[in-house]
Amino acid sequence: MSDERPVRRALISVSDKDGIVAFAQRLAGAGVALVSTGGTANALREAGLAVSDVSELTAFPEMMDGRIKTLHPRVHGGLLSLRDNDAHQRSMAEHGIVDIDLLIVNLYPFEQTVERGAGYDECVENIDIGGPAMIRAAAKNHAFVGVVTDPADYDLVADEIEKNSTLATDTKRRLAAKAYAKTAGYDAAIAAWFRTQTGDAFSGDFSFAGRRQATLRYGENPHQDAAFYRTGEARCGVATARQLQGKELSYNNLNDTDAAYELIAEFDPAIPAVAIIKHANPCGAATASDLATAYELALRCDPVSAFGGIVALNQKLTGPVAEMITKVFTEVVIAPDIDEAALEIFSKKKNLRLLIAGGIPAPDAPGMTLKPVAGGFLVQTRDNKIIGRPDLKIVSKRQPTETELDDMLFAFKVAKHVKSNAIVYVKDKATVGVGAGQMSRLDSSRIAAQKAIDAAEACGAPAPLTQGSVVASDAFFPFADGLLTAAKAGATAVIQPGGSMRDDEVIAAADEAGLAMVFTGVRHFRH
């Protein structure tokens, strides 16, 4: 079923009025009669346009502070009637209903209201009822009615009507598909907000939605299509950052940059911290008295892997640090802020993507993560567990020193962001070896130790950087072999969750090797 009759009447009701006057002027110029509501009607009249109030269409006043205005048979009949159905047309004539050929609606700003931290009652009041009802009605009847929910489509629609007096069937179908995506996303945002209000994260059906921010050149590989969507979550990071320069961010850039910024968010913003990420894994992380030193220490951990990596910083990026970063090929740099000197230095590296996030996300903030599986998806709460000294249980005979405790907590923060099985060596709050993503924890321990040997050779150190280090494991050691590999590499203390059936055996091995060991009771798998 298709119909390309002339567009004679449009109903306009928008919260976001950007561009609506110019659009309405073009419609009026093409002979389209305008019907509107409340503030939209006032804005159009102020621009000199002839507009009928929706109350004239319905012969019923707006009431209850505007809650009741478009929920009326003369609105929905005009949107839903089949123009080629004689029974529908007789009903319309009998009840004084006129056709509405074009609907232009954008919804109450519910998501923006939530994002700015409004109270419960204000958020509820910004749940649109009439708008979604009209959108769904018009989209269902798209054979006869065009529905516009995105200001980006104003010019396209106006162009077609000015040229042809109507909208093509294909255009109406595309607009209808976009409209249903809009109402689905709107309802998903409301459902997500209610989950936060009730504290019941997984009751009933689970829905989620995003607003497309960019269509990407491709996905993980060139043969895969991809796009980037924002959820509206008020969280500083890759989705909300401003890109100041550089090429378009790729799927892999976005994924890796998110991993980098989430890692540096673990550290106190008052203490300079730098993380370098490659393929979503840290190849170096450090805190120091200044960003330049932190960058130098993070780079020292694995300078080979840092080539083509992502650099994240937790403080304002300055000229001297920018100078250091540009000496190594870097894909993306992300920081909360930047000074003019750093901007000038980076401007000479046209392809380097530079992102300014405007702040640091709270590592303990609630949230959800999703992962698709065949036929469905998995949903879980974000791993926002923060481990501090009160959480540590010393299980070894030797007590760890203050320095070892500080380094162990640092190492465990980094291990949380390393793909499992994760082993991280740290000395003086800087990683010196990282083993990631291995099927065996023993292999991760060996790889991390070898990385430290390679880094020592690269920087001319007389001994492996793991000498006198601590080691963190994201999950328990199932056997003592991984722990003994760490001891052989020069580690003096170990932090791990504990909980293995062989904990006693592992503790005994630590005691025999003279290691200090603490249990956290918390596992940080990252698959």
Secondary structure, 3 states (H helix, E strand, C coil): CCCCCCCCEEEEEECCCCCHHHHHHHHHHCCCEEEECHHHHHHHHHCCCCEEEHHHHHCCCCECCCCECCCCHHHHHHHHCCCCCHHHHHHHHHHCCCCCCEEEEECCCHHHHHHCCCCHHHHHHCCCCHHHHHHHHHHHCCCCCEEECCHHHHHHHHHHHHHHCCCCHHHHHHHHHHHHHHHHHHHHHHHHHHHHHHCCCCCCCCCCCCEEEEEECCCCCCCCCEEEEECCCCCCCCCCCEEEECCCCCHHHHHHHHHHHHHHCCCCCCCCEEEEEECCEEEEEEECCCHHHHHHHHHHHCCCCCCCEEEEECCCECHHHHHHHCCCCEEEEEECCECHHHHHHHCCCCCCEEEECCCCCCCCCCCEEEEEECCEEEEEECCCCCCCHHHCEECCCCCCCHHHHHHHHHHHHHHCCCCCCCEEEECCCEEEEEECCCCCHHHHHHHHHHHHHHHHHHHCCCCCCCCCCEEEECCCCCCCHHHHHHHHCCCCEEEECCCCCCHHHHHHHHHHHCCEEEECCCCCCCC
